[in-house]
Amino acid sequence: MELTEREKALEERYILDFERSLRVRERRDSLFAGWAARALDRADATAYADEIADAGRAEAGDDDVLRKVLRDFESAGIPATREQLQEKMRALLFVAAEQLDAESTEARR
């Protein structure tokens, strides 16, 4: 059974939206890792970002990233709750989306 033009367009839109959501999440995790590395006073921010990225690939959702950063904060004696970290991640999600949108707009020029 062949897809109609409308179905093809919807399928393409779904794929593009899904790919964008993955890029936004990856960017958010990178921003979150940078923020956490600064809070932890880690000189190896790039290596820490890689650790966060690895944690982010371990399972679906944000729990793995949250657990890692929360453990790291606890080990460093930095007070933080899961809710505070989730709020920071939410805020950085919007920053990540705005950055990617700006980059996309710039690339089209």
N, C-alpha and C positions, 0 to 999 in steps of 0.2 A: 504494500500500500504506500503510495507516494504522499509526501507531505504537501499541503497546500502552501502557497506563498505566505499566507498569514501564519501558518504553523511554523514554517521555516524562520520567519522573522521573530516569532516568539521564542523559538528555540535558541536562536542566535543571541537574542537579548538576555535570555536566562544565563547562557554561558558567559557573556560579557559581564553581567552583574555578579556572577559567582567568582569570576577571575578578579574582578575589582575588589570584592569583599576579602579575598585572600590577600591581595596586595595591601589593602588598608590594615588588615590584622597584622601582617608581617611588619609594616611600618610602625604601627602602634607598639608592637613588642620591642622593636628596636629603640623607639623613643623611651619606652618604659625602662628598658635595660640601661640606657644612658642615664636616666634620672636616678635609678637605683644605684648604679655604679658611683655616681657623684655622692649620693647619700651615704654609701658605704665607704667612701674615700678610696675607691679602687683606682689605681693608676692604669690598669689594663681594661679600660672600658670596652674596647673592641673584643677582647677575649670574653668578657662578661656578656656582651651582647650575643656572642656565639653560644654561650651556655644557655642563655634565655631562649634563643632560637631553637636549640636542641630540645629544651624542656617543652617548648610550644608545639613541637612536632610529636611529642610522646603520646598525646591523646587529644581527642577533640575537646574543644572548649578552652577555657582560660584557667581551669583549676591547677593544671600542672605548672603553669607560669607563676600563679599566685603562691602555690606551696613553696616553690623554689625561692622566690624573693622573700617570702615571710620567714622561711628557715634562715636565709642569709642575714636578714635584719635581726632575728632573734640571736643568732650566733655572734653578731657584732654588738649586741646590746642596744640596738636602736628600737625604741618602742614604736610599734605599728600594729594595727589590727587588719584582719582580712578585709573588712569593710572599707578602711582607709585606702588600702591598696587597690581594691576594686574601683573606688571612686577615681583614683588617679588614672587607672587604666581607661575608664570611661571618658575622662577629660582628654586623654591623649588619643583616643579613638577619633575624636572630632578634629584634633590637630592633624593627625595622620591623613584623614580624608581631605582636609583643606589643602595640605601640602601636595597630595597626589593630584587633586583638581588643578591647583596652580601650575604644577609641572606639565600636566596634560594641556592646559590652555597655552602655556608658553611653547610647547612643542608644536602646536598647530599653527603658530605664527610664522 
